[in-house]
């Protein structure tokens, strides 16, 4: 082989070797790039070590609440009310007029501490809430069917003064007109009826006396208009009283932490068997919304009222014609202490001509039994008396001036006995009351001369006149009023300003102080004897 041929052969071999090396490099580089590049990309998009999630097959964990909802929802209704522009004065064809609600509806501040906290929801756009009287207004609430004939239980404040009431059922787009059958303002309960709806489902009624604190509770209603809303909780307390006037005497609520909001009013509170145990009525709230404290009228009380309404169109309550201070207040404890009785209901006022007055029960007596059963609190007396038919006789055990007596009296109608509440005497227009002598208790008093007694039409001797009461004083707290005639302090008669100041000198902080007074008022402006009392605070000696 010549030199030239040998050179060409070597050159070709070198070129082939270089080409082979390049190809191998390209292949290796490609493999490395692909493998590491993919891994790097995967590292950017997923979490290292993560395992994909899988959805299990559907399993029913609990059916209790869902079964209650399915069972009761057909019986729970949404109630909408319409209020037409109001004329200056307008009459209502109602069997029973409803007094002003003792609590605000959450739309404004009425200046009462309890009203800021306790809410009887009210109609948020209805009368009395600031809605313009010259514009149409609407409001929402709830109710529960308790009779297939179309009878529905709800709150009185849901339908009060409404010009039109419409009821909407679950899974039914039609709104049915309803009419009020009767109301009971004292318990905030109303019975309404719809016609034209077929296949109504009545809810099952339970026994609220069987309810225990800690039991499950379910509320169904239309909070804020959201129909068929179901919430659950427990029974937080029983026999819960809410401060607020005469009607609170007849409202001993079930308390629950099941979520209740405006719009739930009138809807049912249910037990774990889906039975109605209460009618949702109020909440305790700083904001007007749910804060875990709701109140329902027990169904046993609601059933009694319902039965009276469908039978008579109204509710009649018995009364023996007395007034008293709730037993848990200092005034009541002070009165009992002065009377020398450990337990009982202290009679502060007796209705003239009423059942108690006719048998000789007097202000200052203590009722200790009713029909042979001990009376320890106001509820022990009021509940059985109000449930006693008018005209029936009851036997009352009374302590009068330290002596025990038994009296039989005929129960009267509370609406007739207390047709008008007694009010404090006020000066006639243009008349200025004379300036009295300042007395420690927070009152100004003056002696009574013959001319003044004649002007006041007083027949009872003795006493001094209260001409002023200092706001937020001890006298104001226990209920003394301008115009009262102060007859005695702790059962010791007073006939002059000096008598009062002399008795004050022997009193110290924490002592029970009882005043017997005459107060003028009532339908005919007659004088009435009553007692007020309290425990003397440190700054009012």
C-alpha positions as CSV (number, residue, x, y, z in Angstrom):
1,X,0.0,0.0,0.0
2,X,1.4,3.4,-1.0
3,X,1.8,6.2,1.5
4,X,-1.1,8.1,0.1
5,X,-3.4,5.2,0.3
6,X,-2.3,4.5,3.9
7,X,-2.9,8.1,4.9
8,X,-6.4,8.1,3.4
9,X,-7.3,4.9,5.3
10,X,-6.1,6.3,8.6
11,X,-8.0,9.5,8.0
12,X,-11.2,7.7,7.3
13,X,-10.8,5.5,10.4
14,X,-10.2,8.6,12.6
15,X,-13.3,10.3,11.2
16,X,-15.4,7.2,11.8
17,X,-14.1,7.0,15.3
18,X,-14.9,10.6,16.0
19,X,-18.4,10.3,14.5
20,X,-19.1,7.2,16.6
21,X,-17.9,9.0,19.7
22,X,-20.2,12.0,18.9
23,X,-23.2,9.7,18.4
24,X,-22.6,7.9,21.7
25,X,-22.3,11.2,23.4
26,X,-25.5,12.5,21.9
27,X,-27.4,9.4,22.9
28,X,-26.0,9.5,26.5
29,X,-26.7,13.2,26.8
30,X,-30.2,12.8,25.5
31,X,-31.0,10.0,28.0
32,X,-29.6,12.0,30.9
33,X,-31.3,15.2,29.9
34,X,-34.7,13.5,29.4
35,X,-34.5,11.5,32.7
36,X,-33.3,14.4,34.9
37,X,-35.4,17.0,33.1
38,X,-38.6,15.0,33.7
39,X,-37.7,14.4,37.3
40,X,-37.0,18.1,37.8
41,X,-40.4,19.0,36.2
42,X,-42.2,16.4,38.4
43,X,-40.5,17.8,41.4
44,X,-41.8,21.3,40.6
45,X,-45.5,20.2,40.2
46,X,-46.1,17.7,43.1
47,X,-45.3,17.3,46.8
48,X,-42.7,14.6,47.4
49,X,-44.1,11.5,49.0
50,X,-47.8,12.6,48.5
51,X,-50.4,9.9,48.1
52,X,-53.5,10.6,45.9
53,X,-56.8,10.8,47.8
54,X,-59.6,8.4,47.2
55,X,-63.3,9.0,48.0
56,X,-64.9,6.1,50.0
57,X,-68.3,4.7,49.3
58,X,-71.2,6.7,50.8
59,X,-72.0,5.4,54.4
60,X,-74.8,6.9,56.6
61,X,-73.0,7.8,59.9
62,X,-76.2,9.0,61.7
63,X,-79.8,9.2,60.6
64,X,-81.4,10.7,63.7
65,X,-81.5,14.4,62.7
66,X,-82.1,13.7,59.0
67,X,-85.1,11.5,60.0
68,X,-86.5,14.2,62.2
69,X,-86.1,16.8,59.4
70,X,-87.9,14.6,56.9
71,X,-90.6,13.8,59.4
72,X,-91.4,17.3,60.6
73,X,-90.5,19.6,57.7
74,X,-93.9,19.1,56.0
75,X,-95.6,20.4,59.2
76,X,-93.4,23.6,59.5
77,X,-94.5,26.6,57.6
78,X,-93.2,30.0,56.7
79,X,-95.5,32.9,57.7
80,X,-95.3,36.2,55.9
81,X,-97.4,39.2,57.1
82,X,-98.3,42.4,55.4
83,X,-99.0,45.8,57.0
84,X,-100.8,48.4,55.1
85,X,-100.3,52.1,55.6
86,X,-101.7,53.0,59.0
87,X,-104.4,55.5,59.6
88,X,-104.2,57.6,62.8
89,X,-106.6,55.3,64.6
90,X,-107.7,51.8,63.6
91,X,-109.8,49.2,65.3
92,X,-109.2,45.5,65.3
93,X,-111.7,42.7,65.4
94,X,-109.6,40.6,67.8
95,X,-110.8,38.6,70.8
96,X,-107.9,39.8,72.8
97,X,-105.8,42.9,72.4
98,X,-102.0,42.4,72.7
99,X,-100.1,44.8,74.9
100,X,-96.8,46.4,73.8
101,X,-94.1,43.8,73.6
102,X,-92.0,43.9,76.8
103,X,-88.8,43.6,74.8
104,X,-87.3,45.3,71.8
105,X,-87.2,43.6,68.4
106,X,-83.6,44.2,67.8
107,X,-84.1,47.3,65.7
108,X,-83.4,50.0,68.3
109,X,-82.4,50.8,71.8
110,X,-85.3,51.4,74.1
111,X,-83.1,52.4,77.0
112,X,-83.8,49.3,79.1
113,X,-80.9,47.0,79.9
114,X,-82.9,43.8,79.5
115,X,-84.3,45.0,76.2
116,X,-80.8,45.3,74.9
117,X,-80.2,41.6,75.7
118,X,-83.5,39.7,75.6
119,X,-85.2,39.7,72.2
120,X,-88.8,38.7,71.5
121,X,-87.9,38.9,67.8
122,X,-91.0,40.9,66.7
123,X,-91.8,41.8,63.2
124,X,-88.7,43.5,61.8
125,X,-90.8,45.7,59.5
126,X,-94.0,45.7,61.3
127,X,-95.8,48.3,63.4
128,X,-93.9,49.6,66.4
129,X,-90.5,49.0,64.9
130,X,-89.9,52.3,63.2
131,X,-91.4,51.4,59.8
132,X,-92.9,54.4,58.0
133,X,-96.7,54.4,58.7
134,X,-97.5,55.6,55.2
135,X,-95.8,52.7,53.4
136,X,-96.6,49.0,53.0
137,X,-94.4,46.7,55.2
138,X,-93.8,43.0,55.4
139,X,-92.3,40.6,57.9
140,X,-91.5,36.9,58.2
141,X,-91.9,34.2,60.9
142,X,-92.6,30.5,61.3
143,X,-95.4,28.2,62.5
144,X,-96.2,24.5,63.0
145,X,-99.3,22.6,61.9
146,X,-100.9,20.8,64.8
147,X,-104.2,19.9,63.3
148,X,-104.9,18.5,59.8
149,X,-108.0,20.9,59.7
150,X,-105.5,23.7,59.0
151,X,-104.8,25.0,62.6
152,X,-101.3,26.3,63.1
153,X,-99.5,27.5,66.3
154,X,-97.2,30.5,66.1
155,X,-96.2,33.5,68.1
156,X,-98.5,36.4,68.7
157,X,-95.8,38.9,67.7
158,X,-95.5,37.2,64.3
159,X,-99.1,38.0,63.3
160,X,-99.9,40.9,65.6
161,X,-101.8,43.7,63.8
162,X,-101.1,42.2,60.4
163,X,-103.5,43.1,57.6
164,X,-102.7,40.0,55.7
165,X,-101.2,36.7,56.8
166,X,-99.9,34.2,54.2
167,X,-98.6,30.7,54.8
168,X,-96.1,28.8,52.7
169,X,-95.5,25.0,53.0
170,X,-92.4,23.1,52.1
171,X,-92.3,21.9,48.5
172,X,-95.4,23.9,47.6
173,X,-95.0,27.2,45.7
174,X,-98.5,28.4,46.6
175,X,-98.9,31.0,49.4
176,X,-102.2,30.3,51.3
177,X,-104.1,33.1,53.1
178,X,-104.6,32.5,56.9
179,X,-106.8,34.1,59.5
180,X,-106.3,34.5,63.2
181,X,-108.4,32.2,65.4
182,X,-107.3,33.7,68.7
183,X,-104.3,35.0,70.5
184,X,-102.9,35.1,74.1
185,X,-100.6,38.1,74.5
186,X,-99.5,36.9,78.0
187,X,-97.7,33.9,76.5
188,X,-97.1,35.4,73.1
189,X,-99.0,32.6,71.4
190,X,-101.4,32.7,68.5
191,X,-103.6,30.2,66.6
192,X,-104.1,30.8,62.9
193,X,-105.9,28.7,60.3
194,X,-105.4,28.1,56.5
195,X,-108.0,26.8,54.2
196,X,-107.7,25.2,50.8
197,X,-104.5,23.2,51.5
198,X,-104.9,19.5,51.1
199,X,-103.0,16.6,52.7
200,X,-101.8,18.6,55.7
201,X,-99.4,16.8,58.0
202,X,-99.8,17.6,61.7
203,X,-96.7,17.5,63.8
204,X,-96.6,15.1,66.8
205,X,-97.1,16.7,70.2
206,X,-94.7,15.7,73.0
207,X,-94.7,16.3,76.7
208,X,-92.5,19.1,77.8
209,X,-92.6,18.0,81.4
210,X,-90.6,15.0,80.4
211,X,-87.8,17.1,79.0
212,X,-84.5,17.0,80.9
213,X,-81.5,19.4,80.8
214,X,-79.0,17.9,78.4
215,X,-81.6,16.3,76.0
216,X,-81.1,16.8,72.3
217,X,-83.2,19.6,70.8
218,X,-83.9,20.4,67.2
219,X,-85.3,23.7,65.8
220,X,-86.9,24.0,62.4
221,X,-88.1,27.3,61.0
222,X,-87.4,30.2,58.6
223,X,-84.6,32.3,60.0
224,X,-84.1,35.4,57.9
225,X,-86.6,33.9,55.5
226,X,-84.6,30.7,54.7
227,X,-87.4,28.2,54.8
228,X,-87.0,24.7,56.4
229,X,-83.7,25.5,58.2
230,X,-82.8,22.8,60.7
231,X,-80.5,23.4,63.7
232,X,-79.7,21.2,66.6
233,X,-78.4,21.6,70.2
234,X,-79.4,20.6,73.7
235,X,-81.9,21.7,76.3
236,X,-79.8,24.1,78.4
237,X,-82.3,24.9,81.2
238,X,-85.9,24.5,82.2
239,X,-88.4,26.9,83.8
240,X,-86.3,29.9,82.7
241,X,-88.0,33.2,83.5
242,X,-87.3,36.4,81.6
243,X,-87.7,39.7,83.4
244,X,-90.3,41.9,81.8
245,X,-93.7,42.9,83.2
246,X,-96.8,41.0,84.1
247,X,-96.6,38.6,81.2
248,X,-93.4,37.1,82.4
249,X,-95.4,35.4,85.2
250,X,-96.9,33.0,82.6
251,X,-93.7,32.4,80.5
252,X,-91.5,29.7,82.0
253,X,-89.3,28.9,79.0
254,X,-87.2,25.9,77.9
255,X,-83.7,27.3,77.1
256,X,-81.7,25.8,74.3
257,X,-78.5,26.4,72.4
258,X,-80.0,25.2,69.1
259,X,-79.4,28.1,66.7
260,X,-82.5,30.4,66.8
261,X,-82.7,33.7,64.9
262,X,-85.2,36.2,63.8
263,X,-87.7,34.3,61.5
264,X,-87.6,31.2,63.8
265,X,-90.3,32.8,65.9
266,X,-93.3,30.5,66.1
267,X,-91.5,27.5,64.8
268,X,-91.2,24.2,66.7
269,X,-88.6,23.0,69.1
270,X,-88.4,19.2,68.9
271,X,-87.1,16.3,70.9
272,X,-85.0,13.4,69.5
273,X,-88.3,11.6,68.6
274,X,-89.4,14.5,66.4
275,X,-92.1,15.5,68.8
276,X,-92.9,19.2,69.5
277,X,-91.8,20.2,73.0
278,X,-91.9,23.9,72.6
279,X,-92.7,27.0,70.4
280,X,-89.6,29.1,69.7
281,X,-90.2,32.6,71.0
282,X,-87.1,34.6,72.0
283,X,-83.3,34.8,72.2
284,X,-80.8,36.4,74.5
285,X,-78.5,38.4,72.3
286,X,-76.3,41.5,72.3
287,X,-76.5,41.7,68.6
288,X,-80.0,40.6,67.7
289,X,-78.7,37.3,66.2
290,X,-77.8,33.9,67.5
291,X,-75.5,33.7,70.6
292,X,-76.4,30.3,71.9
293,X,-79.3,31.2,74.2
294,X,-82.8,30.6,72.8
295,X,-86.2,30.3,74.6
296,X,-89.2,28.2,73.7
297,X,-92.6,28.2,75.4
298,X,-93.2,24.6,76.6
299,X,-95.7,22.7,74.5
300,X,-97.7,21.7,77.6
301,X,-98.5,25.4,78.3
302,X,-99.1,26.1,74.6
303,X,-101.5,23.1,74.4
304,X,-103.6,24.5,77.3
305,X,-103.8,27.9,75.6
306,X,-104.6,26.3,72.2
307,X,-107.4,24.2,73.7
308,X,-109.0,27.3,75.3
309,X,-108.7,29.3,72.1
310,X,-110.3,26.7,69.8
311,X,-113.1,26.3,72.4
312,X,-113.8,29.8,73.6
313,X,-111.8,32.0,71.2
314,X,-109.9,33.5,74.1
315,X,-107.9,32.5,77.2
316,X,-109.3,33.0,80.7
317,X,-107.1,32.9,83.8
318,X,-108.1,32.6,87.4
319,X,-107.0,35.1,90.1
320,X,-107.6,35.6,93.8
321,X,-107.0,39.3,93.6
322,X,-103.6,39.9,95.1
323,X,-100.3,41.3,93.8
324,X,-96.9,40.3,95.2
325,X,-93.2,40.6,94.5
326,X,-91.3,37.6,93.0
327,X,-89.9,35.6,95.8
328,X,-86.2,35.8,94.7
329,X,-86.1,39.6,95.1
330,X,-84.8,41.5,98.1
331,X,-88.2,43.2,98.5
332,X,-89.9,39.8,99.0
333,X,-87.2,38.5,101.4
334,X,-87.4,41.7,103.4
335,X,-91.2,41.5,103.7
336,X,-91.0,37.9,104.8
337,X,-88.3,38.7,107.4
338,X,-90.4,41.5,108.9
339,X,-93.5,39.3,108.9
340,X,-91.5,36.6,110.8
341,X,-92.2,33.9,108.1
342,X,-89.5,31.8,106.4
343,X,-91.3,30.9,103.2
344,X,-94.4,32.0,101.4
345,X,-95.8,34.8,99.2
346,X,-96.1,38.2,100.8
347,X,-99.3,40.0,99.8
348,X,-98.3,43.6,98.8
349,X,-101.7,44.6,97.4
350,X,-105.3,43.4,97.5
351,X,-107.8,44.2,94.7
352,X,-110.8,46.0,96.3
353,X,-113.8,43.8,96.0
354,X,-111.7,40.9,94.7
355,X,-111.9,37.3,96.0
356,X,-109.1,37.8,98.6
357,X,-110.6,41.1,99.8
358,X,-114.0,39.4,100.3
359,X,-112.7,36.8,102.7
360,X,-110.5,39.2,104.7
361,X,-107.0,38.7,103.2
362,X,-105.1,42.0,103.7
363,X,-101.9,43.6,102.4
364,X,-99.2,42.4,104.7
365,X,-100.5,38.8,105.0
366,X,-98.3,35.9,103.9
367,X,-99.9,33.1,101.8
368,X,-98.1,29.8,102.9
369,X,-100.4,27.1,101.3
370,X,-102.9,26.5,98.6
371,X,-105.3,23.6,98.8
372,X,-103.1,22.0,101.4
373,X,-99.9,22.2,99.4
374,X,-97.0,24.5,100.6
375,X,-96.5,27.8,98.7
376,X,-92.8,28.8,98.7
377,X,-92.7,30.9,95.5
378,X,-95.0,32.9,93.4
379,X,-95.2,30.1,90.8
380,X,-96.5,27.8,93.5
381,X,-99.4,30.1,93.9
382,X,-100.0,31.6,90.4
383,X,-99.7,28.5,88.3
384,X,-102.5,26.4,90.0
385,X,-104.7,29.5,90.6
386,X,-104.6,30.6,86.9
387,X,-105.4,27.0,85.9
388,X,-108.4,26.9,88.2
389,X,-111.7,27.5,86.4
390,X,-113.3,30.8,87.3
391,X,-116.0,30.2,89.9
392,X,-114.3,27.3,91.6
393,X,-113.3,27.5,95.3
394,X,-109.7,27.2,96.6
395,X,-108.4,27.0,100.2
396,X,-105.6,29.4,101.1
397,X,-103.4,29.2,104.2
398,X,-102.6,32.7,105.4
399,X,-100.4,34.1,108.2
400,X,-102.0,37.3,109.5
401,X,-100.2,39.3,112.2
402,X,-98.3,36.2,113.2
403,X,-101.4,33.9,113.3
404,X,-102.2,31.1,110.9
405,X,-105.6,31.1,109.3
406,X,-107.3,29.2,106.5
407,X,-109.6,30.9,104.1
408,X,-111.8,29.6,101.3
409,X,-112.4,31.9,98.4
410,X,-113.9,31.8,94.9
411,X,-111.5,32.3,92.0
412,X,-112.3,35.2,89.7
413,X,-111.3,36.3,86.2
414,X,-108.0,38.1,86.2
415,X,-109.1,40.3,83.3
416,X,-111.9,41.6,85.4
417,X,-110.2,41.8,88.7
418,X,-107.2,43.7,87.4
419,X,-108.9,45.6,84.6
420,X,-106.6,48.6,85.2
421,X,-103.4,48.7,87.0
422,X,-103.1,51.2,89.8
423,X,-100.9,54.2,89.0
424,X,-99.0,56.8,91.1
425,X,-100.9,60.0,92.0
426,X,-99.8,63.0,90.0
427,X,-100.4,66.7,90.5
428,X,-103.2,68.3,88.6
429,X,-102.3,70.6,85.7
430,X,-101.0,73.9,87.0
431,X,-100.6,72.6,90.6
432,X,-97.1,72.6,92.2
433,X,-96.5,70.1,94.9
434,X,-95.2,71.6,98.2
435,X,-91.5,71.1,99.0
436,X,-91.1,68.4,101.6
437,X,-88.5,67.4,104.2
438,X,-85.7,65.3,102.8
439,X,-85.5,61.9,104.4
440,X,-82.7,59.4,104.0
441,X,-84.2,56.5,101.8
442,X,-84.2,59.0,98.9
443,X,-87.6,60.6,99.6
444,X,-89.0,64.0,100.5
445,X,-92.0,63.9,102.9
446,X,-94.4,66.3,104.5
447,X,-96.9,66.1,107.4
448,X,-100.6,65.9,106.6
449,X,-102.9,68.5,108.0
450,X,-106.7,68.4,108.0
451,X,-106.9,70.5,104.8
452,X,-104.5,68.3,103.0
453,X,-106.3,65.2,104.1
454,X,-109.6,66.6,102.8
455,X,-108.0,67.6,99.5
456,X,-106.7,64.0,99.1
457,X,-110.0,62.5,100.2
458,X,-108.2,60.4,102.8
459,X,-110.2,58.6,105.5
460,X,-107.4,56.7,107.2
461,X,-105.6,58.6,110.1
462,X,-101.9,59.0,110.4
463,X,-99.2,58.9,107.8
464,X,-97.0,61.3,105.9
465,X,-97.1,62.3,102.3
466,X,-94.3,61.4,99.9
467,X,-93.8,64.6,97.7
468,X,-90.7,63.5,95.8
469,X,-88.7,60.3,95.1
470,X,-85.0,60.6,94.2
471,X,-84.2,58.6,91.0
472,X,-82.1,55.5,91.5
473,X,-82.5,55.8,95.3
474,X,-83.5,53.0,97.7
475,X,-87.0,54.4,97.7
476,X,-87.1,54.3,93.9
477,X,-85.7,50.8,93.8
478,X,-88.4,49.4,96.2
479,X,-91.2,51.1,94.3
480,X,-92.2,54.2,96.4
481,X,-93.9,56.8,94.3
482,X,-94.6,60.5,94.5
483,X,-98.0,60.9,96.1
484,X,-97.9,57.8,98.3
485,X,-99.0,58.2,101.9
486,X,-96.4,56.5,104.1
487,X,-98.3,54.8,107.0
488,X,-95.7,52.6,108.7
489,X,-92.1,51.4,108.6
490,X,-91.4,47.9,109.7
491,X,-95.0,47.6,111.2
492,X,-94.5,50.8,113.3
493,X,-97.0,53.5,112.5
494,X,-95.8,57.0,111.4
495,X,-97.8,60.1,111.8
496,X,-95.1,62.8,111.3
497,X,-91.8,63.5,109.7
498,X,-90.2,63.1,113.1
499,X,-91.6,59.6,113.4
500,X,-89.9,58.7,110.1
501,X,-86.5,60.1,111.0
502,X,-86.6,58.5,114.4
503,X,-87.2,55.1,112.9
504,X,-84.4,55.7,110.4
505,X,-81.9,56.2,113.2
506,X,-82.2,52.6,114.3
507,X,-81.7,51.1,110.9
508,X,-78.3,49.9,109.5
509,X,-76.9,48.6,106.3
510,X,-78.5,45.2,105.3
511,X,-81.6,45.6,107.5
512,X,-85.0,44.7,106.0
513,X,-87.1,47.8,105.5
514,X,-90.8,47.5,104.9
515,X,-93.1,50.4,104.1
516,X,-96.9,50.3,104.2
517,X,-98.4,52.9,102.0
518,X,-101.6,54.2,100.6
519,X,-101.6,54.8,96.9
520,X,-104.3,56.5,94.9
521,X,-105.3,55.3,91.4
522,X,-107.4,52.6,89.7
523,X,-110.6,53.1,87.8
524,X,-112.4,55.3,90.4
525,X,-109.3,56.9,91.9
526,X,-109.7,54.9,95.2
527,X,-106.9,54.6,97.8
528,X,-105.3,51.2,98.0
529,X,-103.1,49.8,100.8
530,X,-99.9,48.0,99.7
531,X,-96.5,47.1,101.0
532,X,-93.1,47.7,99.5
533,X,-89.8,46.6,100.9
534,X,-86.1,46.0,100.4
535,X,-82.7,45.4,102.0
536,X,-81.2,48.8,103.0
537,X,-77.9,49.4,101.1
538,X,-74.9,51.1,102.5
539,X,-75.4,54.5,100.9
540,X,-79.1,54.9,101.8
541,X,-79.1,54.8,105.6
